[in-house]
């Protein structure tokens, strides 16, 4: 399993939890009037929303890069195995052909 993806997910979850806890603490401990507190809370939510959107976009880009890397690795593995199998088949054909020739010579 890729630790990069799990670490990034964990960081995202921690960020969102921190955002929530900070928002609640700010509302409860703020020495502002109701309308001022609501305005500040709205600004905070907008800022948090932008941060979450940015984090999600970065995570999506990282996932795309990781997936592309996996696809390339898979292609390399398939190409290598294809070459190995072709070599084994060619060796088997050569061995079969040479053993067939020896058996025919022995019969005559």
DOPATI-15739 format. One record per residue: y, z, x of N, C-alpha, C in turn; residue number from 0; chain; residue in three letters. Coordinates in nm, 3 decimals. Layout:
REM residues N
<<Y Z X> <Y Z X> <Y Z X> NUM "A" "ALA">;
...
***
This chain:
REM residues 108
<<-0.119 0.000 0.085> <0.000 0.000 0.000> <0.123 0.000 0.088> 0 "A" "UNK">;
<<0.225 -0.064 0.046> <0.346 -0.076 0.125> <0.433 0.047 0.106> 1 "A" "UNK">;
<<0.462 0.117 0.216> <0.545 0.237 0.206> <0.690 0.202 0.183> 2 "A" "UNK">;
<<0.732 0.080 0.223> <0.869 0.039 0.202> <0.903 0.037 0.053> 3 "A" "UNK">;
<<0.816 -0.023 -0.027> <0.841 -0.033 -0.171> <0.840 0.104 -0.236> 4 "A" "UNK">;
<<0.745 0.190 -0.199> <0.738 0.322 -0.261> <0.856 0.408 -0.217> 5 "A" "UNK">;
<<0.900 0.393 -0.092> <1.014 0.470 -0.044> <1.141 0.426 -0.117> 6 "A" "UNK">;
<<1.155 0.295 -0.138> <1.273 0.245 -0.206> <1.275 0.291 -0.352> 7 "A" "UNK">;
<<1.160 0.293 -0.417> <1.150 0.341 -0.554> <1.188 0.488 -0.560> 8 "A" "UNK">;
<<1.138 0.566 -0.465> <1.168 0.709 -0.461> <1.318 0.731 -0.440> 9 "A" "UNK">;
<<1.379 0.654 -0.353> <1.522 0.667 -0.330> <1.602 0.633 -0.455> 10 "A" "UNK">;
<<1.559 0.533 -0.526> <1.626 0.493 -0.650> <1.615 0.604 -0.754> 11 "A" "UNK">;
<<1.497 0.662 -0.767> <1.478 0.770 -0.863> <1.564 0.891 -0.825> 12 "A" "UNK">;
<<1.570 0.923 -0.697> <1.651 1.036 -0.653> <1.800 1.009 -0.680> 13 "A" "UNK">;
<<1.842 0.886 -0.658> <1.981 0.851 -0.686> <2.014 0.871 -0.833> 14 "A" "UNK">;
<<1.927 0.822 -0.920> <1.952 0.835 -1.063> <1.951 0.981 -1.107> 15 "A" "UNK">;
<<1.861 1.061 -1.054> <1.858 1.204 -1.087> <1.987 1.272 -1.040> 16 "A" "UNK">;
<<2.030 1.239 -0.920> <2.155 1.295 -0.867> <2.275 1.256 -0.951> 17 "A" "UNK">;
<<2.274 1.133 -0.996> <2.382 1.084 -1.082> <2.387 1.164 -1.212> 18 "A" "UNK">;
<<2.272 1.186 -1.271> <2.265 1.261 -1.396> <2.308 1.407 -1.376> 19 "A" "UNK">;
<<2.254 1.473 -1.276> <2.288 1.613 -1.249> <2.437 1.626 -1.218> 20 "A" "UNK">;
<<2.490 1.536 -1.138> <2.633 1.540 -1.105> <2.721 1.521 -1.226> 21 "A" "UNK">;
<<2.680 1.431 -1.314> <2.758 1.408 -1.436> <2.760 1.530 -1.526> 22 "A" "UNK">;
<<2.644 1.592 -1.545> <2.636 1.711 -1.630> <2.716 1.826 -1.568> 23 "A" "UNK">;
<<2.699 1.846 -1.438> <2.773 1.954 -1.371> <2.923 1.929 -1.380> 24 "A" "UNK">;
<<2.963 1.805 -1.365> <3.105 1.773 -1.373> <3.165 1.802 -1.509> 25 "A" "UNK">;
<<3.088 1.772 -1.613> <3.138 1.797 -1.749> <3.146 1.948 -1.775> 26 "A" "UNK">;
<<3.043 2.021 -1.733> <3.039 2.164 -1.761> <3.141 2.243 -1.680> 27 "A" "UNK">;
<<3.168 2.201 -1.560> <3.255 2.279 -1.471> <3.397 2.224 -1.461> 28 "A" "UNK">;
<<3.427 2.118 -1.528> <3.558 2.054 -1.516> <3.666 2.135 -1.587> 29 "A" "UNK">;
<<3.776 2.160 -1.518> <3.888 2.234 -1.579> <3.990 2.140 -1.644> 30 "A" "UNK">;
<<3.941 2.043 -1.721> <4.030 1.945 -1.782> <4.022 1.956 -1.934> 31 "A" "UNK">;
<<4.121 1.896 -1.998> <4.120 1.892 -2.144> <4.010 1.797 -2.190> 32 "A" "UNK">;
<<3.977 1.803 -2.318> <3.870 1.720 -2.374> <3.892 1.572 -2.354> 33 "A" "UNK">;
<<4.014 1.525 -2.384> <4.039 1.380 -2.371> <4.037 1.338 -2.225> 34 "A" "UNK">;
<<4.092 1.421 -2.137> <4.090 1.390 -1.995> <3.947 1.392 -1.942> 35 "A" "UNK">;
<<3.868 1.488 -1.986> <3.729 1.496 -1.943> <3.650 1.374 -1.991> 36 "A" "UNK">;
<<3.676 1.332 -2.115> <3.606 1.214 -2.166> <3.643 1.088 -2.088> 37 "A" "UNK">;
<<3.771 1.077 -2.055> <3.816 0.962 -1.977> <3.749 0.963 -1.839> 38 "A" "UNK">;
<<3.747 1.076 -1.775> <3.684 1.087 -1.643> <3.533 1.061 -1.653> 39 "A" "UNK">;
<<3.473 1.112 -1.759> <3.329 1.090 -1.778> <3.301 0.941 -1.799> 40 "A" "UNK">;
<<3.386 0.876 -1.877> <3.369 0.732 -1.900> <3.381 0.655 -1.768> 41 "A" "UNK">;
<<3.479 0.692 -1.687> <3.495 0.627 -1.557> <3.372 0.653 -1.468> 42 "A" "UNK">;
<<3.322 0.774 -1.474> <3.204 0.808 -1.395> <3.081 0.730 -1.440> 43 "A" "UNK">;
<<3.067 0.715 -1.571> <2.953 0.639 -1.623> <2.964 0.493 -1.581> 44 "A" "UNK">;
<<3.085 0.438 -1.587> <3.103 0.299 -1.545> <3.070 0.284 -1.396> 45 "A" "UNK">;
<<3.117 0.377 -1.316> <3.088 0.373 -1.172> <2.937 0.385 -1.148> 46 "A" "UNK">;
<<2.873 0.478 -1.220> <2.729 0.496 -1.207> <2.653 0.373 -1.252> 47 "A" "UNK">;
<<2.701 0.311 -1.359> <2.637 0.189 -1.409> <2.646 0.078 -1.306> 48 "A" "UNK">;
<<2.760 0.066 -1.244> <2.775 -0.036 -1.139> <2.683 -0.007 -1.021> 49 "A" "UNK">;
<<2.672 0.119 -0.984> <2.584 0.157 -0.873> <2.438 0.129 -0.906> 50 "A" "UNK">;
<<2.399 0.160 -1.030> <2.261 0.134 -1.071> <2.234 -0.017 -1.072> 51 "A" "UNK">;
<<2.328 -0.094 -1.123> <2.312 -0.239 -1.126> <2.297 -0.294 -0.984> 52 "A" "UNK">;
<<2.378 -0.243 -0.892> <2.370 -0.287 -0.753> <2.235 -0.248 -0.693> 53 "A" "UNK">;
<<2.190 -0.125 -0.719> <2.063 -0.078 -0.665> <1.947 -0.160 -0.720> 54 "A" "UNK">;
<<1.950 -0.190 -0.848> <1.844 -0.270 -0.909> <1.842 -0.410 -0.848> 55 "A" "UNK">;
<<1.959 -0.468 -0.828> <1.967 -0.602 -0.768> <1.911 -0.600 -0.626> 56 "A" "UNK">;
<<1.947 -0.497 -0.549> <1.896 -0.486 -0.412> <1.744 -0.466 -0.412> 57 "A" "UNK">;
<<1.694 -0.385 -0.505> <1.550 -0.363 -0.515> <1.478 -0.492 -0.552> 58 "A" "UNK">;
<<1.536 -0.569 -0.642> <1.476 -0.696 -0.682> <1.472 -0.792 -0.564> 59 "A" "UNK">;
<<1.579 -0.796 -0.487> <1.581 -0.883 -0.369> <1.475 -0.839 -0.268> 60 "A" "UNK">;
<<1.463 -0.709 -0.247> <1.361 -0.658 -0.153> <1.221 -0.692 -0.203> 61 "A" "UNK">;
<<1.200 -0.682 -0.332> <1.068 -0.714 -0.389> <1.039 -0.863 -0.372> 62 "A" "UNK">;
<<1.139 -0.947 -0.391> <1.120 -1.092 -0.373> <1.085 -1.123 -0.228> 63 "A" "UNK">;
<<1.155 -1.060 -0.135> <1.126 -1.084 0.007> <0.985 -1.036 0.042> 64 "A" "UNK">;
<<0.948 -0.920 -0.008> <0.815 -0.864 0.019> <0.707 -0.956 -0.039> 65 "A" "UNK">;
<<0.729 -1.004 -0.161> <0.633 -1.094 -0.224> <0.622 -1.225 -0.146> 66 "A" "UNK">;
<<0.734 -1.278 -0.102> <0.732 -1.402 -0.023> <0.655 -1.381 0.107> 67 "A" "UNK">;
<<0.675 -1.265 0.170> <0.600 -1.234 0.292> <0.451 -1.227 0.265> 68 "A" "UNK">;
<<0.413 -1.165 0.155> <0.270 -1.156 0.120> <0.211 -1.294 0.095> 69 "A" "UNK">;
<<0.285 -1.379 0.028> <0.237 -1.515 0.001> <0.216 -1.590 0.132> 70 "A" "UNK">;
<<0.312 -1.578 0.224> <0.298 -1.645 0.353> <0.178 -1.592 0.431> 71 "A" "UNK">;
<<0.158 -1.460 0.429> <0.041 -1.402 0.496> <-0.087 -1.454 0.433> 72 "A" "UNK">;
<<-0.090 -1.463 0.302> <-0.207 -1.515 0.233> <-0.235 -1.659 0.271> 73 "A" "UNK">;
<<-0.131 -1.740 0.280> <-0.148 -1.880 0.319> <-0.205 -1.890 0.460> 74 "A" "UNK">;
<<-0.155 -1.805 0.551> <-0.205 -1.807 0.688> <-0.352 -1.766 0.692> 75 "A" "UNK">;
<<-0.388 -1.664 0.616> <-0.528 -1.620 0.612> <-0.618 -1.730 0.559> 76 "A" "UNK">;
<<-0.576 -1.795 0.451> <-0.656 -1.903 0.393> <-0.671 -2.018 0.493> 77 "A" "UNK">;
<<-0.563 -2.054 0.561> <-0.570 -2.164 0.659> <-0.664 -2.128 0.773> 78 "A" "UNK">;
<<-0.656 -2.004 0.822> <-0.743 -1.961 0.932> <-0.889 -1.961 0.888> 79 "A" "UNK">;
<<-0.915 -1.909 0.771> <-1.053 -1.905 0.721> <-1.106 -2.045 0.694> 80 "A" "UNK">;
<<-1.021 -2.133 0.647> <-1.062 -2.271 0.622> <-1.104 -2.337 0.753> 81 "A" "UNK">;
<<-1.027 -2.314 0.859> <-1.061 -2.368 0.990> <-1.192 -2.310 1.041> 82 "A" "UNK">;
<<-1.210 -2.179 1.025> <-1.334 -2.115 1.068> <-1.454 -2.170 0.994> 83 "A" "UNK">;
<<-1.442 -2.186 0.864> <-1.554 -2.237 0.783> <-1.585 -2.382 0.821> 84 "A" "UNK">;
<<-1.480 -2.461 0.841> <-1.501 -2.601 0.881> <-1.575 -2.606 1.015> 85 "A" "UNK">;
<<-1.536 -2.522 1.109> <-1.603 -2.519 1.240> <-1.750 -2.479 1.224> 86 "A" "UNK">;
<<-1.775 -2.380 1.139> <-1.913 -2.336 1.118> <-1.996 -2.445 1.052> 87 "A" "UNK">;
<<-1.940 -2.516 0.957> <-2.012 -2.626 0.891> <-2.039 -2.738 0.991> 88 "A" "UNK">;
<<-1.940 -2.772 1.073> <-1.959 -2.876 1.173> <-2.068 -2.837 1.273> 89 "A" "UNK">;
<<-2.068 -2.710 1.315> <-2.171 -2.662 1.408> <-2.309 -2.668 1.342> 90 "A" "UNK">;
<<-2.316 -2.632 1.215> <-2.444 -2.637 1.143> <-2.492 -2.781 1.130> 91 "A" "UNK">;
<<-2.402 -2.873 1.101> <-2.439 -3.014 1.090> <-2.491 -3.066 1.224> 92 "A" "UNK">;
<<-2.424 -3.031 1.332> <-2.466 -3.073 1.464> <-2.602 -3.015 1.498> 93 "A" "UNK">;
<<-2.623 -2.888 1.471> <-2.751 -2.824 1.499> <-2.862 -2.886 1.415> 94 "A" "UNK">;
<<-2.833 -2.913 1.291> <-2.934 -2.974 1.203> <-2.968 -3.114 1.251> 95 "A" "UNK">;
<<-2.866 -3.190 1.287> <-2.889 -3.327 1.333> <-2.970 -3.328 1.463> 96 "A" "UNK">;
<<-2.940 -3.238 1.554> <-3.013 -3.236 1.682> <-3.155 -3.185 1.662> 97 "A" "UNK">;
<<-3.175 -3.089 1.573> <-3.311 -3.040 1.550> <-3.392 -3.145 1.476> 98 "A" "UNK">;
<<-3.330 -3.222 1.391> <-3.399 -3.330 1.321> <-3.441 -3.439 1.418> 99 "A" "UNK">;
<<-3.358 -3.471 1.515> <-3.390 -3.574 1.614> <-3.506 -3.529 1.701> 100 "A" "UNK">;
<<-3.508 -3.404 1.742> <-3.617 -3.352 1.825> <-3.748 -3.352 1.747> 101 "A" "UNK">;
<<-3.744 -3.318 1.621> <-3.867 -3.316 1.539> <-3.919 -3.457 1.520> 102 "A" "UNK">;
<<-3.830 -3.554 1.505> <-3.874 -3.694 1.487> <-3.936 -3.747 1.616> 103 "A" "UNK">;
<<-3.876 -3.709 1.730> <-3.929 -3.754 1.859> <-4.066 -3.694 1.884> 104 "A" "UNK">;
<<-4.086 -3.571 1.847> <-4.214 -3.504 1.868> <-4.321 -3.566 1.781> 105 "A" "UNK">;
<<-4.286 -3.617 1.665> <-4.383 -3.676 1.574> <-4.430 -3.812 1.627> 106 "A" "UNK">;
<<-4.349 -3.882 1.703> <-4.387 -4.016 1.751> <-4.448 -4.010 1.885> 107 "A" "UNK">;
***
